[in-house]
Amino acid sequence: MEYKNRTYREHLQKERWHSFTVVYKETDLWIGIDQESFQESILAFTESRIRTLRESMDAYLQNDPDYATSLVPYEARPEAPTIFQKMSEMSKKSGIGPMSGVAGAVASRIGQEIKEKYGVREIIVENGGDIYADIQENIDISVFAGTSPLSEKVGFTIRADQAPLGICTSSGTVGPSLSFGKADAVMIICKDCTLADTYATAFANEIKTTDDVAPCVEKIGKTQEILAAICIKDDKIGIHGIFDLKLFHSKL
């Protein structure tokens, strides 16, 4: 099943953001910037930064192809781009391969570079279901969980006082990303977007049936870096964390 349903885009307050997309190779980013902070030059800057980042990443992987395929923590070489160094560091915590954090790592890197360059008040960068959010006002985020009856019906009200945050979702039934589980969705929220991404993949790997949801949430609850989580398999849901649950009664 292709991951086409961009629910986090649909439920965001559209008047709050000036949004645009940037696509380069497999990287497909949706970026929202508060209306007052947006400048037209941000588009060209973002395109340039994504191209440069991807070219440096691709060049490194040609010389260290095992980095891209490892399913366990893997140390980046000293000459690796800093984004790969970060992914290696975070994957040691989740216990899986470093590429599990790549979407979150790219989203946060681009978001931080735009913030540093332009001083924007609020920015959201979404990369294949993984979100970097640096916000000043609360925002509601729903979970897309494929064919589950809970899909798009539940989420969190994300508190701005905790930002910036990584809000990352992994699935064993939706999208092209590698997963060894059958979870319809595991959303993980951490202060660090790369960490949230690799944890989402790791915990989604652990859910194969509805019976796995409760023990998975219990394990998540013991992981200090995780601020909040939602785990969905079929009609079963597990919730953990500091944010208020948000119910979405209809699709927008």
RAPE-V623752 format. One record per pair of residues at least 6 apart in sequence whose ideal C-beta (glycine too) atoms are under 8 Angstrom apart, sorted by the first residue. I is the first residue (numbers start at 0). GAP is how many residues later the second one is. Records with the same first field share a line. If there is no record, write none. Layout:
I=GAP ; GAP
This chain:
0=145 ; 172 ; 173 ; 174
1=173 ; 174
2=125 ; 126 ; 141 ; 168 ; 171 ; 172 ; 173
4=139 ; 147
5=24 ; 120
6=135 ; 136 ; 137 ; 145 ; 244
7=118 ; 121 ; 123 ; 133 ; 134 ; 136
8=10 ; 21 ; 117
9=241 ; 242
10=129 ; 130 ; 131 ; 144 ; 237 ; 241
11=20 ; 112 ; 127
12=126
14=20
15=16 ; 18 ; 19 ; 106 ; 121
16=15 ; 16 ; 17 ; 18 ; 105 ; 107
17=14 ; 15 ; 16 ; 17 ; 20
18=11 ; 12 ; 13 ; 14
19=10 ; 11 ; 23 ; 26
20=7 ; 8 ; 9 ; 10
21=6 ; 7 ; 9 ; 21 ; 24 ; 25 ; 28
22=6
23=23 ; 26 ; 27 ; 30
24=29 ; 33
26=23 ; 27 ; 79 ; 100
27=99 ; 100
28=17 ; 21 ; 77 ; 78 ; 81 ; 96 ; 97 ; 98
29=95 ; 96
30=15 ; 79 ; 80 ; 83 ; 92 ; 93 ; 94 ; 95
31=90 ; 91 ; 92
32=9 ; 81 ; 87 ; 89 ; 90
33=86 ; 87 ; 88 ; 89 ; 102
35=85
36=81 ; 82 ; 83 ; 84 ; 85 ; 86
37=82
38=79
41=72 ; 76 ; 78
44=69 ; 72 ; 73
45=64 ; 68
48=61 ; 64 ; 65
49=56 ; 60
52=28 ; 30 ; 53 ; 56 ; 57
55=25
56=24 ; 26 ; 27
59=7 ; 17 ; 19 ; 20 ; 21 ; 24
60=6 ; 7
63=12 ; 13 ; 16
65=8
66=7 ; 9 ; 13 ; 17 ; 31 ; 32
67=31
68=28 ; 30
69=27 ; 28 ; 29
70=25 ; 26
71=23 ; 24 ; 25
72=15 ; 18 ; 19 ; 22 ; 23 ; 24 ; 25
73=14 ; 17 ; 23 ; 24
74=13
75=8 ; 9 ; 11 ; 12 ; 22
79=8
82=22 ; 23 ; 26
83=14
85=15 ; 19 ; 108
86=11 ; 12 ; 14 ; 15 ; 18 ; 107 ; 111
87=10
89=8 ; 11 ; 15 ; 102 ; 104 ; 105 ; 108
90=6 ; 7 ; 9 ; 10 ; 107
92=102 ; 105 ; 106 ; 132
93=6 ; 7 ; 101 ; 104 ; 105 ; 107 ; 108
94=107
95=102 ; 105 ; 106 ; 109
97=100
99=97 ; 98 ; 101 ; 102
100=93 ; 94 ; 96 ; 97 ; 100
101=95
102=24 ; 25 ; 26 ; 27 ; 65 ; 74 ; 94
103=23 ; 26 ; 28 ; 62 ; 64 ; 89 ; 90 ; 91 ; 92 ; 93 ; 94
104=88 ; 89 ; 92
105=21
106=18 ; 19 ; 20 ; 23 ; 24 ; 25 ; 59 ; 86
107=17 ; 24 ; 56 ; 58 ; 84 ; 85 ; 86
109=15 ; 22
110=12 ; 13 ; 14 ; 21 ; 23 ; 53
111=20 ; 22
113=6 ; 9 ; 11
114=8 ; 19
120=15
121=12 ; 13 ; 14 ; 15
122=9 ; 10 ; 11
123=7 ; 8 ; 9 ; 10 ; 11 ; 15
124=6 ; 7
125=6
127=47 ; 49
128=15 ; 39 ; 40 ; 41 ; 42 ; 46
129=36 ; 37 ; 38 ; 39 ; 63 ; 66 ; 67 ; 70
130=10 ; 35 ; 36 ; 37 ; 62
131=32 ; 33 ; 34 ; 35 ; 61
132=6 ; 25 ; 30 ; 31 ; 32 ; 33 ; 34
133=29 ; 30 ; 31
134=23 ; 25 ; 28 ; 29
135=24 ; 27
136=23
137=19 ; 20 ; 21 ; 22
138=18 ; 19 ; 21
139=15 ; 16 ; 17 ; 18 ; 106 ; 108
140=14 ; 15 ; 17 ; 26 ; 105
141=10 ; 11 ; 12 ; 13 ; 104 ; 106
142=7 ; 8 ; 9 ; 11 ; 12 ; 26 ; 42 ; 44 ; 87 ; 89
143=7 ; 8 ; 25 ; 30 ; 41
144=6 ; 7 ; 26 ; 29 ; 39 ; 40 ; 87
145=25 ; 27 ; 28 ; 38 ; 39
146=26 ; 37
147=36 ; 37 ; 84 ; 85 ; 86 ; 87
148=85 ; 86
149=34 ; 82 ; 85 ; 87
150=33 ; 34 ; 81
151=96 ; 99
152=94 ; 95 ; 96
153=76 ; 78 ; 83 ; 91 ; 92 ; 93 ; 94
154=32 ; 75 ; 90 ; 91 ; 93
155=31 ; 33 ; 72 ; 74 ; 85 ; 87 ; 88 ; 89 ; 90
156=86 ; 87 ; 89
157=7 ; 9 ; 31 ; 85
158=83 ; 84
161=29 ; 65 ; 80 ; 81
163=27 ; 29
164=24 ; 25 ; 26 ; 28 ; 31 ; 62
165=22 ; 23 ; 24 ; 25 ; 26 ; 27 ; 28 ; 29 ; 30 ; 31
166=20 ; 21 ; 22 ; 26 ; 29
167=19 ; 20 ; 21 ; 22 ; 25 ; 28 ; 29 ; 31 ; 32
168=16 ; 17 ; 18 ; 19 ; 31
169=7 ; 9 ; 13 ; 15 ; 16 ; 18 ; 27 ; 30 ; 31 ; 33 ; 34
170=6 ; 8 ; 12 ; 13 ; 14 ; 15 ; 33
171=7 ; 8 ; 9 ; 10 ; 11 ; 12 ; 32 ; 33 ; 35 ; 36
172=9 ; 10 ; 11
173=10 ; 11
176=24
177=23
178=22 ; 25 ; 26
179=25
180=23 ; 24 ; 25 ; 26 ; 27 ; 31
181=25 ; 26 ; 27 ; 51
182=20 ; 21 ; 24 ; 48 ; 49 ; 50
183=48 ; 49 ; 50
184=19 ; 45 ; 46 ; 47
185=14 ; 17 ; 18 ; 21 ; 30 ; 43 ; 44 ; 45 ; 46
186=13 ; 41 ; 42 ; 43 ; 44
187=8 ; 9 ; 11 ; 12 ; 15 ; 32 ; 38 ; 40 ; 41
188=7 ; 37 ; 38 ; 39 ; 40 ; 52 ; 54
189=6 ; 9 ; 35 ; 36 ; 37
190=34 ; 36
191=33
194=30
195=30
198=24 ; 26 ; 27
202=13 ; 16 ; 17 ; 26 ; 28
205=6 ; 10 ; 13
206=6 ; 9 ; 24 ; 26
208=24
209=23 ; 24 ; 25 ; 26
211=21
212=18 ; 19 ; 20 ; 23 ; 24 ; 25
213=24
215=15 ; 22
216=12 ; 14 ; 21 ; 22 ; 23
219=6 ; 9 ; 11 ; 20
220=19
225=14 ; 15
226=14 ; 15 ; 16
227=12 ; 13 ; 14 ; 15
228=9 ; 10 ; 11 ; 12
229=7 ; 8 ; 9
230=6 ; 7 ; 8
231=6
238=6
